[in-house]
Structure formats: C-alpha cells, structure tokens
Amino acid sequence: MPLLDPLSSTTSCLASAGLIPAVLGASFRPTALLSIVLPSGPAALGAEVALADTVAQPGIIIAAAPTEADITADGLLKNDARYTLAMLDPDAPSAAQPTSSQFRHWVITGLAVPDDPAQPALQTAPAANAYRPPGPPKGSGIHRYTFVLFREPPGFALPEGASELDPSIEARRRWDAVEFGERNGLEMVGAAFYLVRSED
C-alpha cells in the first residue's frame, strides 16, 4: 500500500470525520498543514484531548508551500503571506442535535509565519473576537473542534460591521466557514481538528 503524503493524509482524516463536506465543502483539499499546539504539546489531527488542556488559547503552526505571489522578480521568497484562522464547533450543542452547528469560538486575522516555521504563527492584528475555549454541554458526547485556515488577500481586514466582530452568543451560532471565506475573498487552505468529550 503506497504511503500518503501529509496533505493527502489530512484530507482523508477530515473526510473520515465528516468535516469534508459538511463544514469545509465537498471540494476542499488542503494546500497548507495546520498544527494546533496545546499546553501539553501539539494536538494530533483528530485526537481526543482533555477539556482542561483547551482552556488557554492555543498556538498555531502553519506550514504552507509558497505560491507564485510569494516569489519576487529576482526569484527570492517573500515571507509576507497573512492568514485568518477560525475555530468552530460543528457539534453544538451536540452531534445528535447540532442546532447551533459551526458555533464560532474564535476568529483571528493577520497571522504571519515566523522565520522559524516550527514556531507558532505571529499575531499581527487584534483578534476579531476573543478566544472562547471549548465548553461542551454536560452529556453532549464528543465534539469535533475544528480550526480552518484561510489565506488572506493583500491588505485584508474584516469590514466594519462583520458578524465575526460581534462577540455575542447569538452571533456565534450557526456560523458558516465556507460562506465566510467566500464573503471575504479568502482562500481556504488548511484545516485541523481535535475531539473533546463532554462531562457525563
């Protein structure tokens, strides 16, 4: 059996978890690797993590192949790509009854890859909304907390009045990652997720 490359493995894992197509769209294929770093270390793609380990805002590591726009006329690599990251819960309030599916936990724009790509991405703009840690309702089972990475066009900023700037619970419910990207001219390039089990 042939070995899968990391992007193909990511695609397979996202599809097996039902995130492709339900959250990321049927045609999504990642072109960047996204790693979520918790206090205990990197969360393996699709692994179950302890709720207590998700309280603090995680680190984000981005490994993206350069595009044509990243190469100067002299053939040198520019390091000025910026990314938007969204964290959501497609299983809100439960996978059995996801009436608030894609509950938006976090949106951050202007993420830059540092010179050392093994280090977490640098935040160059204020978060659109503060990190809201996972809080699966008691008895709601397993939740697939999903992180979606978008490549920004040059000079990108969320427009004034964007729903992502509203921190209210109601504005966070029934969010849509694909629609968000299309509405803002963002290219969806990566995704990752971990599982959190609710308390019984």
C-alpha positions in Angstrom: 0.0 0.0 0.0 1.5 3.4 -1.0 2.3 5.9 1.7 0.1 9.0 1.7 1.7 12.4 1.7 0.8 14.7 4.7 -1.8 16.7 2.8 -3.5 13.6 1.5 -3.5 12.1 5.0 -5.1 15.3 6.3 -7.7 15.2 3.6 -8.5 11.6 4.4 -8.8 12.3 8.1 -11.1 15.3 7.6 -13.3 13.3 5.3 -13.4 10.3 7.7 -14.6 12.7 10.4 -17.3 14.1 8.1 -15.8 17.6 8.1 -15.4 17.2 4.4 -18.0 18.0 3.1 -20.2 19.2 6.0 -18.0 22.0 7.3 -15.3 22.5 4.7 -17.2 21.9 1.5 -17.0 18.9 -0.9 -14.2 20.3 -3.0 -11.8 21.3 -0.2 -8.3 20.0 -0.4 -5.7 21.5 1.9 -2.6 23.1 0.5 -1.2 24.0 3.9 -0.6 22.0 7.1 -2.1 23.4 10.2 -0.9 22.3 13.7 -2.7 23.2 17.0 -0.4 23.5 19.9 -1.9 23.0 23.4 -0.1 23.5 26.7 0.7 19.7 26.7 2.1 19.9 23.1 0.8 19.6 19.6 -2.6 18.0 19.3 -2.6 15.1 16.8 -5.1 15.5 14.0 -8.4 14.0 15.2 -7.1 13.0 18.6 -9.2 13.3 21.7 -7.8 15.9 24.1 -8.7 16.7 27.7 -11.1 19.6 28.2 -8.7 21.2 30.7 -6.0 21.3 28.1 -8.1 23.6 25.9 -8.7 26.4 28.3 -5.7 28.5 27.2 -5.6 30.0 23.7 -3.6 27.5 21.6 -0.5 28.2 19.4 -0.9 27.8 15.7 1.8 26.4 13.4 1.4 26.9 9.7 3.4 25.1 7.0 2.4 26.3 3.6 4.1 25.9 0.2 4.9 29.2 -1.4 2.7 30.4 -4.2 3.7 32.4 -7.3 2.8 35.6 -5.4 5.4 34.7 -2.8 8.3 34.8 -5.3 9.9 38.1 -6.1 11.0 39.1 -9.7 14.5 38.1 -8.6 13.4 34.6 -7.6 13.6 35.3 -3.9 11.0 34.1 -1.4 8.9 36.8 0.3 7.6 36.0 3.7 4.6 38.3 3.8 1.6 36.0 3.4 -1.1 36.6 6.0 -3.7 34.1 7.2 -7.1 34.2 9.0 -7.9 31.4 11.4 -11.3 30.4 12.6 -12.2 27.9 15.3 -15.7 26.4 15.4 -17.8 23.6 16.8 -19.9 21.8 14.2 -21.4 19.6 17.0 -23.0 22.4 19.0 -24.8 21.8 21.3 -24.4 18.1 20.5 -23.7 15.9 17.4 -27.1 14.3 17.8 -28.9 17.7 17.6 -26.5 20.3 16.1 -28.9 23.2 16.1 -26.1 25.7 16.6 -23.7 23.9 14.2 -20.4 25.7 13.4 -20.6 27.6 16.6 -17.8 30.2 16.2 -15.3 30.1 19.0 -12.5 32.3 17.6 -11.5 34.3 14.6 -8.1 35.8 14.3 -6.7 37.7 11.2 -3.3 38.8 10.1 -1.4 35.6 11.2 2.2 35.6 9.9 4.5 32.6 9.6 7.8 33.4 11.5 11.2 33.0 10.1 11.4 29.7 12.0 8.4 27.9 10.7 8.5 25.5 13.6 7.4 28.3 15.9 3.8 29.5 16.3 2.3 32.0 13.9 2.7 35.6 14.9 -0.4 37.7 15.5 -0.1 41.0 13.6 -3.6 42.2 14.1 -6.0 42.1 17.1 -8.3 39.1 17.2 -11.6 39.7 15.6 -13.2 38.1 18.7 -11.6 36.7 21.8 -10.8 33.0 22.1 -13.7 31.2 23.7 -12.5 27.8 24.9 -14.4 24.6 24.3 -17.3 24.1 26.7 -19.4 21.1 25.5 -22.7 20.9 27.4 -22.8 18.1 30.0 -23.8 14.8 28.5 -23.5 16.0 24.9 -20.8 13.5 23.9 -17.8 14.1 21.6 -17.3 17.4 19.8 -15.1 17.9 16.8 -13.5 21.3 17.5 -12.4 22.5 14.1 -9.8 25.0 13.0 -10.0 26.5 9.5 -7.1 28.4 7.9 -7.6 31.0 5.1 -5.0 32.8 3.1 -5.8 36.5 3.0 -5.5 38.8 0.0 -3.0 41.7 0.5 -4.2 44.4 2.9 -7.1 42.3 4.2 -9.2 43.4 7.2 -12.7 42.4 8.3 -15.1 45.0 7.2 -16.8 47.2 9.8 -20.0 45.5 10.9 -18.9 42.0 10.1 -20.7 39.4 12.2 -17.3 38.0 13.2 -16.7 41.2 15.2 -19.8 40.5 17.3 -18.8 38.5 20.4 -22.4 37.7 21.4 -23.6 34.1 21.7 -26.3 34.6 19.1 -23.8 35.9 16.6 -21.6 32.9 17.1 -24.3 30.4 16.4 -24.9 28.8 13.0 -21.7 30.3 11.5 -20.5 29.0 8.1 -16.8 28.7 7.3 -17.3 28.3 3.6 -19.7 31.3 3.4 -17.2 33.4 5.5 -14.4 32.7 3.1 -16.5 33.5 0.0 -17.9 36.6 1.5 -14.4 38.0 2.4 -12.4 36.8 -0.6 -10.4 34.4 1.5 -8.9 31.2 0.2 -9.4 28.2 2.4 -6.0 26.4 2.6 -5.9 24.3 5.7 -7.9 22.7 8.5 -7.3 20.7 11.7 -9.4 19.4 14.5 -9.3 17.7 17.8 -12.0 15.9 19.8 -13.3 16.9 23.3 -15.6 14.7 25.3 -18.2 16.4 27.5 -18.6 15.5 31.1 -21.4 13.0 31.8 
